[in-house]
């Protein structure tokens, strides 16, 4: 087996992270290389990508309660800069 290629099982295990661009550059290349040559995995990638795009479109249309965005932003800032101690 060529160690520079991913199997379908390896790609499937990494597909969510690939779609979210959370893999290393090397892993991104390996997954993309597999998708370029495997019709079954490429079809799964297209399906999952379409589902994510649809969810993102629907989320844009949801009205947030007043102040929620700022509370989330404040929490994220606190997580980035934990208190000393």
Biopython code that builds the backbone (N, CA, C, O; Angstrom):
import numpy as np
from Bio.PDB.StructureBuilder import StructureBuilder

atoms = [
    (1, "UNK", "N", (0.846, -1.186, 0.000)),
    (1, "UNK", "CA", (0.000, 0.000, 0.000)),
    (1, "UNK", "C", (0.889, 1.247, 0.000)),
    (1, "UNK", "O", (1.897, 1.301, 0.704)),
    (2, "UNK", "N", (0.516, 2.207, -0.767)),
    (2, "UNK", "CA", (1.254, 3.467, -0.843)),
    (2, "UNK", "C", (0.917, 4.318, 0.380)),
    (2, "UNK", "O", (-0.245, 4.654, 0.606)),
    (3, "UNK", "N", (1.927, 4.660, 1.161)),
    (3, "UNK", "CA", (1.692, 5.439, 2.383)),
    (3, "UNK", "C", (1.347, 6.890, 2.074)),
    (3, "UNK", "O", (0.947, 7.630, 2.973)),
    (4, "UNK", "N", (1.494, 7.310, 0.824)),
    (4, "UNK", "CA", (1.186, 8.680, 0.442)),
    (4, "UNK", "C", (-0.247, 8.832, -0.059)),
    (4, "UNK", "O", (-0.602, 9.869, -0.620)),
    (5, "UNK", "N", (-1.066, 7.811, 0.139)),
    (5, "UNK", "CA", (-2.463, 7.860, -0.285)),
    (5, "UNK", "C", (-3.358, 7.415, 0.857)),
    (5, "UNK", "O", (-2.988, 6.560, 1.662)),
    (6, "UNK", "N", (-4.537, 8.008, 0.912)),
    (6, "UNK", "CA", (-5.530, 7.602, 1.897)),
    (6, "UNK", "C", (-6.488, 6.600, 1.276)),
    (6, "UNK", "O", (-6.777, 6.651, 0.081)),
    (7, "UNK", "N", (-6.972, 5.693, 2.105)),
    (7, "UNK", "CA", (-8.017, 4.766, 1.688)),
    (7, "UNK", "C", (-9.367, 5.471, 1.827)),
    (7, "UNK", "O", (-9.451, 6.556, 2.402)),
    (8, "UNK", "N", (-10.413, 4.854, 1.301)),
    (8, "UNK", "CA", (-11.767, 5.403, 1.454)),
    (8, "UNK", "C", (-12.112, 5.552, 2.936)),
    (8, "UNK", "O", (-12.693, 6.557, 3.346)),
    (9, "UNK", "N", (-11.757, 4.561, 3.724)),
    (9, "UNK", "CA", (-12.054, 4.609, 5.158)),
    (9, "UNK", "C", (-11.340, 5.788, 5.824)),
    (9, "UNK", "O", (-11.932, 6.474, 6.657)),
    (10, "UNK", "N", (-10.089, 6.026, 5.472)),
    (10, "UNK", "CA", (-9.338, 7.139, 6.048)),
    (10, "UNK", "C", (-9.938, 8.482, 5.633)),
    (10, "UNK", "O", (-10.016, 9.409, 6.439)),
    (11, "UNK", "N", (-10.358, 8.579, 4.383)),
    (11, "UNK", "CA", (-10.970, 9.821, 3.901)),
    (11, "UNK", "C", (-12.295, 10.054, 4.613)),
    (11, "UNK", "O", (-12.573, 11.160, 5.076)),
    (12, "UNK", "N", (-13.110, 9.006, 4.699)),
    (12, "UNK", "CA", (-14.403, 9.139, 5.350)),
    (12, "UNK", "C", (-14.244, 9.610, 6.799)),
    (12, "UNK", "O", (-15.035, 10.425, 7.276)),
    (13, "UNK", "N", (-13.242, 9.111, 7.488)),
    (13, "UNK", "CA", (-12.996, 9.493, 8.884)),
    (13, "UNK", "C", (-12.576, 10.960, 9.004)),
    (13, "UNK", "O", (-12.753, 11.568, 10.059)),
    (14, "UNK", "N", (-12.030, 11.523, 7.944)),
    (14, "UNK", "CA", (-11.520, 12.898, 7.983)),
    (14, "UNK", "C", (-12.393, 13.889, 7.215)),
    (14, "UNK", "O", (-12.073, 15.076, 7.161)),
    (15, "UNK", "N", (-13.479, 13.423, 6.628)),
    (15, "UNK", "CA", (-14.247, 14.271, 5.723)),
    (15, "UNK", "C", (-14.820, 15.510, 6.404)),
    (15, "UNK", "O", (-14.775, 16.598, 5.829)),
    (16, "UNK", "N", (-15.355, 15.372, 7.610)),
    (16, "UNK", "CA", (-15.900, 16.550, 8.300)),
    (16, "UNK", "C", (-14.807, 17.585, 8.555)),
    (16, "UNK", "O", (-15.010, 18.778, 8.329)),
    (17, "UNK", "N", (-13.663, 17.133, 9.021)),
    (17, "UNK", "CA", (-12.551, 18.064, 9.269)),
    (17, "UNK", "C", (-12.035, 18.657, 7.967)),
    (17, "UNK", "O", (-11.616, 19.814, 7.938)),
    (18, "UNK", "N", (-12.060, 17.881, 6.891)),
    (18, "UNK", "CA", (-11.661, 18.396, 5.584)),
    (18, "UNK", "C", (-12.601, 19.518, 5.155)),
    (18, "UNK", "O", (-12.151, 20.569, 4.698)),
    (19, "UNK", "N", (-13.897, 19.295, 5.302)),
    (19, "UNK", "CA", (-14.877, 20.311, 4.916)),
    (19, "UNK", "C", (-14.737, 21.571, 5.763)),
    (19, "UNK", "O", (-14.979, 22.677, 5.279)),
    (20, "UNK", "N", (-14.350, 21.408, 7.013)),
    (20, "UNK", "CA", (-14.157, 22.552, 7.912)),
    (20, "UNK", "C", (-12.749, 23.136, 7.816)),
    (20, "UNK", "O", (-12.433, 24.103, 8.509)),
    (21, "UNK", "N", (-11.909, 22.561, 6.971)),
    (21, "UNK", "CA", (-10.521, 22.988, 6.783)),
    (21, "UNK", "C", (-9.739, 22.946, 8.099)),
    (21, "UNK", "O", (-8.994, 23.869, 8.427)),
    (22, "UNK", "N", (-9.928, 21.857, 8.838)),
    (22, "UNK", "CA", (-9.269, 21.700, 10.131)),
    (22, "UNK", "C", (-8.161, 20.643, 10.096)),
    (22, "UNK", "O", (-7.679, 20.219, 11.146)),
    (23, "UNK", "N", (-7.759, 20.222, 8.912)),
    (23, "UNK", "CA", (-6.672, 19.251, 8.785)),
    (23, "UNK", "C", (-5.372, 19.985, 8.494)),
    (23, "UNK", "O", (-5.374, 21.148, 8.090)),
    (24, "UNK", "N", (-4.274, 19.293, 8.703)),
    (24, "UNK", "CA", (-2.983, 19.867, 8.323)),
    (24, "UNK", "C", (-2.943, 20.005, 6.803)),
    (24, "UNK", "O", (-3.743, 19.392, 6.096)),
    (25, "UNK", "N", (-2.015, 20.806, 6.310)),
    (25, "UNK", "CA", (-1.885, 20.985, 4.864)),
    (25, "UNK", "C", (-1.632, 19.646, 4.170)),
    (25, "UNK", "O", (-2.170, 19.389, 3.092)),
    (26, "UNK", "N", (-0.815, 18.797, 4.790)),
    (26, "UNK", "CA", (-0.516, 17.485, 4.206)),
    (26, "UNK", "C", (-1.776, 16.620, 4.137)),
    (26, "UNK", "O", (-2.040, 15.981, 3.119)),
    (27, "UNK", "N", (-2.554, 16.603, 5.229)),
    (27, "UNK", "CA", (-3.782, 15.806, 5.235)),
    (27, "UNK", "C", (-4.797, 16.354, 4.233)),
    (27, "UNK", "O", (-5.492, 15.582, 3.572)),
    (28, "UNK", "N", (-4.886, 17.661, 4.118)),
    (28, "UNK", "CA", (-5.796, 18.261, 3.128)),
    (28, "UNK", "C", (-5.434, 17.771, 1.728)),
    (28, "UNK", "O", (-6.315, 17.428, 0.939)),
    (29, "UNK", "N", (-4.143, 17.737, 1.422)),
    (29, "UNK", "CA", (-3.689, 17.277, 0.109)),
    (29, "UNK", "C", (-3.998, 15.799, -0.101)),
    (29, "UNK", "O", (-4.407, 15.393, -1.189)),
    (30, "UNK", "N", (-3.802, 15.001, 0.940)),
    (30, "UNK", "CA", (-4.069, 13.572, 0.816)),
    (30, "UNK", "C", (-5.558, 13.299, 0.600)),
    (30, "UNK", "O", (-5.927, 12.465, -0.227)),
    (31, "UNK", "N", (-6.400, 13.996, 1.336)),
    (31, "UNK", "CA", (-7.840, 13.815, 1.152)),
    (31, "UNK", "C", (-8.239, 14.292, -0.237)),
    (31, "UNK", "O", (-8.967, 13.594, -0.943)),
    (32, "UNK", "N", (-7.775, 15.468, -0.636)),
    (32, "UNK", "CA", (-8.126, 15.996, -1.952)),
    (32, "UNK", "C", (-7.643, 15.064, -3.060)),
    (32, "UNK", "O", (-8.361, 14.835, -4.034)),
    (33, "UNK", "N", (-6.437, 14.528, -2.919)),
    (33, "UNK", "CA", (-5.917, 13.588, -3.904)),
    (33, "UNK", "C", (-6.807, 12.366, -4.037)),
    (33, "UNK", "O", (-7.045, 11.884, -5.144)),
    (34, "UNK", "N", (-7.299, 11.864, -2.914)),
    (34, "UNK", "CA", (-8.194, 10.705, -2.949)),
    (34, "UNK", "C", (-9.518, 11.088, -3.618)),
    (34, "UNK", "O", (-10.038, 10.342, -4.448)),
    (35, "UNK", "N", (-10.059, 12.252, -3.253)),
    (35, "UNK", "CA", (-11.323, 12.700, -3.839)),
    (35, "UNK", "C", (-11.215, 12.896, -5.345)),
    (35, "UNK", "O", (-12.185, 12.694, -6.076)),
    (36, "UNK", "N", (-10.044, 13.288, -5.801)),
    (36, "UNK", "CA", (-9.827, 13.490, -7.240)),
    (36, "UNK", "C", (-9.895, 12.186, -8.018)),
    (36, "UNK", "O", (-10.134, 12.201, -9.225)),
    (37, "UNK", "N", (-9.687, 11.044, -7.338)),
    (37, "UNK", "CA", (-9.616, 9.759, -8.038)),
    (37, "UNK", "C", (-10.693, 8.760, -7.636)),
    (37, "UNK", "O", (-10.819, 7.711, -8.268)),
    (38, "UNK", "N", (-11.464, 9.056, -6.611)),
    (38, "UNK", "CA", (-12.460, 8.094, -6.111)),
    (38, "UNK", "C", (-13.862, 8.695, -6.260)),
    (38, "UNK", "O", (-14.233, 9.619, -5.537)),
    (39, "UNK", "N", (-14.619, 8.163, -7.192)),
    (39, "UNK", "CA", (-15.957, 8.692, -7.471)),
    (39, "UNK", "C", (-16.889, 8.545, -6.264)),
    (39, "UNK", "O", (-17.689, 9.441, -5.992)),
    (40, "UNK", "N", (-16.795, 7.439, -5.548)),
    (40, "UNK", "CA", (-17.686, 7.214, -4.401)),
    (40, "UNK", "C", (-17.419, 8.237, -3.294)),
    (40, "UNK", "O", (-18.358, 8.820, -2.752)),
    (41, "UNK", "N", (-16.167, 8.453, -2.961)),
    (41, "UNK", "CA", (-15.829, 9.425, -1.919)),
    (41, "UNK", "C", (-16.125, 10.852, -2.383)),
    (41, "UNK", "O", (-16.565, 11.683, -1.589)),
    (42, "UNK", "N", (-15.886, 11.136, -3.656)),
    (42, "UNK", "CA", (-16.187, 12.459, -4.196)),
    (42, "UNK", "C", (-17.687, 12.742, -4.112)),
    (42, "UNK", "O", (-18.088, 13.871, -3.832)),
    (43, "UNK", "N", (-18.512, 11.729, -4.352)),
    (43, "UNK", "CA", (-19.964, 11.899, -4.249)),
    (43, "UNK", "C", (-20.368, 12.173, -2.806)),
    (43, "UNK", "O", (-21.222, 13.022, -2.551)),
    (44, "UNK", "N", (-19.764, 11.465, -1.866)),
    (44, "UNK", "CA", (-20.048, 11.703, -0.445)),
    (44, "UNK", "C", (-19.617, 13.108, -0.051)),
    (44, "UNK", "O", (-20.325, 13.792, 0.689)),
    (45, "UNK", "N", (-18.464, 13.542, -0.542)),
    (45, "UNK", "CA", (-17.973, 14.899, -0.273)),
    (45, "UNK", "C", (-18.952, 15.935, -0.810)),
    (45, "UNK", "O", (-19.276, 16.897, -0.114)),
    (46, "UNK", "N", (-19.427, 15.751, -2.040)),
    (46, "UNK", "CA", (-20.387, 16.696, -2.622)),
    (46, "UNK", "C", (-21.673, 16.744, -1.793)),
    (46, "UNK", "O", (-22.218, 17.820, -1.548)),
    (47, "UNK", "N", (-22.152, 15.579, -1.364)),
    (47, "UNK", "CA", (-23.371, 15.522, -0.559)),
    (47, "UNK", "C", (-23.185, 16.275, 0.755)),
    (47, "UNK", "O", (-23.992, 17.138, 1.098)),
    (48, "UNK", "N", (-22.121, 15.948, 1.489)),
    (48, "UNK", "CA", (-21.900, 16.592, 2.793)),
    (48, "UNK", "C", (-21.646, 18.087, 2.642)),
    (48, "UNK", "O", (-22.077, 18.879, 3.480)),
    (49, "UNK", "N", (-20.955, 18.471, 1.587)),
    (49, "UNK", "CA", (-20.701, 19.884, 1.326)),
    (49, "UNK", "C", (-22.009, 20.624, 1.057)),
    (49, "UNK", "O", (-22.195, 21.748, 1.523)),
    (50, "UNK", "N", (-22.914, 19.996, 0.305)),
    (50, "UNK", "CA", (-24.210, 20.607, 0.015)),
    (50, "UNK", "C", (-25.052, 20.745, 1.283)),
    (50, "UNK", "O", (-25.733, 21.753, 1.470)),
    (51, "UNK", "N", (-25.007, 19.744, 2.144)),
    (51, "UNK", "CA", (-25.746, 19.810, 3.413)),
    (51, "UNK", "C", (-25.223, 20.974, 4.260)),
    (51, "UNK", "O", (-26.012, 21.748, 4.803)),
    (52, "UNK", "N", (-23.904, 21.101, 4.374)),
    (52, "UNK", "CA", (-23.324, 22.205, 5.145)),
    (52, "UNK", "C", (-23.711, 23.561, 4.563)),
    (52, "UNK", "O", (-24.044, 24.485, 5.305)),
    (53, "UNK", "N", (-23.668, 23.679, 3.253)),
    (53, "UNK", "CA", (-24.029, 24.942, 2.603)),
    (53, "UNK", "C", (-25.487, 25.289, 2.891)),
    (53, "UNK", "O", (-25.814, 26.449, 3.139)),
    (54, "UNK", "N", (-26.363, 24.282, 2.859)),
    (54, "UNK", "CA", (-27.777, 24.508, 3.139)),
    (54, "UNK", "C", (-27.984, 24.946, 4.590)),
    (54, "UNK", "O", (-28.760, 25.864, 4.857)),
    (55, "UNK", "N", (-27.304, 24.301, 5.511)),
    (55, "UNK", "CA", (-27.417, 24.678, 6.924)),
    (55, "UNK", "C", (-26.927, 26.112, 7.121)),
    (55, "UNK", "O", (-27.558, 26.892, 7.834)),
    (56, "UNK", "N", (-25.813, 26.457, 6.496)),
    (56, "UNK", "CA", (-25.277, 27.823, 6.640)),
    (56, "UNK", "C", (-26.273, 28.862, 6.120)),
    (56, "UNK", "O", (-26.453, 29.914, 6.734)),
    (57, "UNK", "N", (-26.918, 28.565, 4.989)),
    (57, "UNK", "CA", (-27.916, 29.494, 4.444)),
    (57, "UNK", "C", (-29.070, 29.676, 5.418)),
    (57, "UNK", "O", (-29.549, 30.791, 5.623)),
    (58, "UNK", "N", (-29.513, 28.579, 6.015)),
    (58, "UNK", "CA", (-30.639, 28.660, 6.948)),
    (58, "UNK", "C", (-30.255, 29.400, 8.224)),
    (58, "UNK", "O", (-31.078, 30.122, 8.786)),
    (59, "UNK", "N", (-29.025, 29.234, 8.686)),
    (59, "UNK", "CA", (-28.588, 29.921, 9.902)),
    (59, "UNK", "C", (-28.551, 31.430, 9.722)),
    (59, "UNK", "O", (-28.789, 32.175, 10.673)),
    (60, "UNK", "N", (-28.260, 31.880, 8.530)),
    (60, "UNK", "CA", (-28.201, 33.315, 8.257)),
    (60, "UNK", "C", (-29.584, 33.943, 8.456)),
    (60, "UNK", "O", (-29.690, 35.113, 8.824)),
    (61, "UNK", "N", (-30.630, 33.170, 8.215)),
    (61, "UNK", "CA", (-31.995, 33.701, 8.301)),
    (61, "UNK", "C", (-32.566, 33.687, 9.716)),
    (61, "UNK", "O", (-33.662, 34.203, 9.935)),
    (62, "UNK", "N", (-31.862, 33.117, 10.667)),
    (62, "UNK", "CA", (-32.372, 33.032, 12.036)),
    (62, "UNK", "C", (-32.056, 34.329, 12.774)),
    (62, "UNK", "O", (-30.909, 34.777, 12.806)),
    (63, "UNK", "N", (-33.091, 34.923, 13.366)),
    (63, "UNK", "CA", (-32.891, 36.132, 14.168)),
    (63, "UNK", "C", (-32.388, 35.742, 15.549)),
    (63, "UNK", "O", (-32.959, 34.874, 16.209)),
    (64, "UNK", "N", (-31.318, 36.388, 15.975)),
    (64, "UNK", "CA", (-30.760, 36.122, 17.297)),
    (64, "UNK", "C", (-31.443, 36.993, 18.336)),
    (64, "UNK", "O", (-31.784, 38.145, 18.064)),
    (65, "UNK", "N", (-31.642, 36.444, 19.523)),
    (65, "UNK", "CA", (-32.177, 37.280, 20.604)),
    (65, "UNK", "C", (-31.219, 38.443, 20.889)),
    (65, "UNK", "O", (-30.007, 38.333, 20.702)),
    (66, "UNK", "N", (-31.789, 39.539, 21.338)),
    (66, "UNK", "CA", (-30.984, 40.733, 21.633)),
    (66, "UNK", "C", (-29.857, 40.389, 22.596)),
    (66, "UNK", "O", (-30.082, 39.735, 23.615)),
    (67, "UNK", "N", (-28.673, 40.819, 22.282)),
    (67, "UNK", "CA", (-27.522, 40.646, 23.157)),
    (67, "UNK", "C", (-26.816, 39.310, 23.053)),
    (67, "UNK", "O", (-25.735, 39.150, 23.620)),
    (68, "UNK", "N", (-27.386, 38.348, 22.351)),
    (68, "UNK", "CA", (-26.761, 37.028, 22.283)),
    (68, "UNK", "C", (-25.401, 37.079, 21.601)),
    (68, "UNK", "O", (-24.439, 36.475, 22.076)),
    (69, "UNK", "N", (-25.323, 37.794, 20.497)),
    (69, "UNK", "CA", (-24.058, 37.879, 19.764)),
    (69, "UNK", "C", (-22.949, 38.455, 20.648)),
    (69, "UNK", "O", (-21.826, 37.950, 20.640)),
    (70, "UNK", "N", (-23.254, 39.498, 21.402)),
    (70, "UNK", "CA", (-22.222, 40.106, 22.259)),
    (70, "UNK", "C", (-21.852, 39.180, 23.414)),
    (70, "UNK", "O", (-20.688, 39.136, 23.812)),
    (71, "UNK", "N", (-22.823, 38.435, 23.965)),
    (71, "UNK", "CA", (-22.506, 37.493, 25.050)),
    (71, "UNK", "C", (-21.593, 36.374, 24.542)),
    (71, "UNK", "O", (-20.663, 35.963, 25.235)),
    (72, "UNK", "N", (-21.861, 35.897, 23.356)),
    (72, "UNK", "CA", (-21.008, 34.856, 22.760)),
    (72, "UNK", "C", (-19.615, 35.408, 22.510)),
    (72, "UNK", "O", (-18.616, 34.755, 22.811)),
    (73, "UNK", "N", (-19.554, 36.599, 21.963)),
    (73, "UNK", "CA", (-18.262, 37.230, 21.693)),
    (73, "UNK", "C", (-17.466, 37.425, 22.982)),
    (73, "UNK", "O", (-16.261, 37.172, 23.015)),
    (74, "UNK", "N", (-18.134, 37.871, 24.037)),
    (74, "UNK", "CA", (-17.471, 38.050, 25.335)),
    (74, "UNK", "C", (-16.922, 36.722, 25.862)),
    (74, "UNK", "O", (-15.797, 36.664, 26.360)),
    (75, "UNK", "N", (-17.717, 35.666, 25.750)),
    (75, "UNK", "CA", (-17.279, 34.340, 26.214)),
    (75, "UNK", "C", (-16.055, 33.868, 25.420)),
    (75, "UNK", "O", (-15.107, 33.333, 25.994)),
    (76, "UNK", "N", (-16.083, 34.066, 24.116)),
    (76, "UNK", "CA", (-14.944, 33.650, 23.284)),
    (76, "UNK", "C", (-13.679, 34.415, 23.654)),
    (76, "UNK", "O", (-12.590, 33.842, 23.690)),
    (77, "UNK", "N", (-13.821, 35.691, 23.926)),
    (77, "UNK", "CA", (-12.661, 36.482, 24.349)),
    (77, "UNK", "C", (-12.103, 35.980, 25.671)),
    (77, "UNK", "O", (-10.887, 35.920, 25.852)),
    (78, "UNK", "N", (-12.988, 35.619, 26.599)),
    (78, "UNK", "CA", (-12.534, 35.091, 27.892)),
    (78, "UNK", "C", (-11.798, 33.773, 27.717)),
    (78, "UNK", "O", (-10.816, 33.514, 28.414)),
    (79, "UNK", "N", (-12.261, 32.939, 26.796)),
    (79, "UNK", "CA", (-11.598, 31.665, 26.548)),
    (79, "UNK", "C", (-10.217, 31.845, 25.918)),
    (79, "UNK", "O", (-9.306, 31.053, 26.162)),
    (80, "UNK", "N", (-10.072, 32.883, 25.116)),
    (80, "UNK", "CA", (-8.778, 33.144, 24.478)),
    (80, "UNK", "C", (-7.765, 33.690, 25.471)),
    (80, "UNK", "O", (-6.573, 33.400, 25.364)),
    (81, "UNK", "N", (-8.222, 34.474, 26.430)),
    (81, "UNK", "CA", (-7.332, 35.091, 27.414)),
    (81, "UNK", "C", (-7.742, 34.655, 28.814)),
    (81, "UNK", "O", (-8.391, 35.411, 29.537)),
    (82, "UNK", "N", (-7.360, 33.419, 29.205)),
    (82, "UNK", "CA", (-7.752, 32.959, 30.543)),
    (82, "UNK", "C", (-7.123, 33.822, 31.627)),
    (82, "UNK", "O", (-6.032, 34.361, 31.443)),
    (83, "UNK", "N", (-7.809, 33.951, 32.754)),
    (83, "UNK", "CA", (-7.270, 34.773, 33.858)),
    (83, "UNK", "C", (-5.974, 34.182, 34.381)),
    (83, "UNK", "O", (-5.806, 32.963, 34.381)),
    (84, "UNK", "N", (-5.048, 35.034, 34.828)),
    (84, "UNK", "CA", (-3.781, 34.525, 35.367)),
    (84, "UNK", "C", (-4.025, 33.738, 36.659)),
    (84, "UNK", "O", (-4.960, 34.003, 37.414)),
    (85, "UNK", "N", (-3.166, 32.789, 36.872)),
    (85, "UNK", "CA", (-3.309, 32.083, 38.129)),
    (85, "UNK", "C", (-3.052, 30.689, 38.034)),
    (85, "UNK", "O", (-3.140, 29.976, 39.034)),
]
sb = StructureBuilder()
sb.init_structure("model")
sb.init_model(0)
sb.init_chain("A")
sb.init_seg("    ")
for serial, (resi, resn, name, xyz) in enumerate(atoms, 1):
    if name == "N":
        sb.init_residue(resn, " ", resi, " ")
    sb.init_atom(name, np.array(xyz, "f"), 0.0, 1.0, " ", f" {name:<3s}", serial, name[0])
structure = sb.get_structure()
